[in-house]
Amino acid sequence: MSRHRSESLSVIGSYDEEPEPRRVSRSSALLFGLALVCAAVTVVFGIWMAGVVPAASIG
């Protein structure tokens, strides 16, 4: 039983090392940035429309 525990501890200990930093491709970073900008524009447009269109005129 103690042998089994020591093996599991050694496996857990191997995950303590810091893995190599992940490289992100340029196209993925640009796509993520574009999605972030689109999300921000959508939120700002929604807030602007909420202020422009009176609630009574909807429905």
C-alpha positions in Angstrom: 0.0 0.0 0.0 2.8 2.5 0.8 4.5 1.6 -2.5 1.3 2.5 -4.3 1.2 5.9 -2.5 4.8 6.7 -3.3 4.2 6.0 -7.0 1.1 8.3 -7.1 3.0 11.0 -5.3 5.9 10.9 -7.8 3.4 11.2 -10.6 1.7 14.2 -8.9 5.1 15.7 -8.3 6.0 15.6 -12.0 3.2 18.1 -12.7 4.9 20.7 -10.4 7.3 21.7 -13.2 6.3 24.7 -15.2 5.5 23.6 -18.8 6.8 25.4 -21.8 5.0 28.6 -22.5 2.4 28.1 -25.3 3.0 29.9 -28.5 0.0 31.6 -30.1 0.0 32.1 -33.8 -0.4 35.6 -35.1 -3.6 34.8 -37.0 -5.2 33.4 -33.8 -4.3 36.5 -31.9 -5.7 38.8 -34.6 -8.9 36.8 -34.7 -9.3 37.0 -31.0 -8.7 40.7 -31.1 -11.3 41.2 -33.8 -13.8 39.1 -31.8 -13.1 41.3 -28.7 -13.6 44.5 -30.7 -16.8 43.2 -32.2 -18.1 42.2 -28.8 -17.3 45.7 -27.4 -19.0 47.4 -30.3 -22.1 45.2 -29.8 -22.3 46.1 -26.1 -21.8 49.8 -26.8 -24.4 49.8 -29.6 -26.9 48.0 -27.3 -26.4 50.5 -24.5 -26.7 53.4 -27.0 -29.9 51.9 -28.4 -31.3 51.5 -25.0 -30.9 55.2 -24.4 -32.1 56.3 -27.8 -35.2 54.2 -28.3 -37.8 54.9 -25.6 -39.1 51.8 -23.8 -42.7 52.8 -24.6 -42.2 52.6 -28.3 -41.1 49.0 -28.2 -44.1 46.7 -28.6 
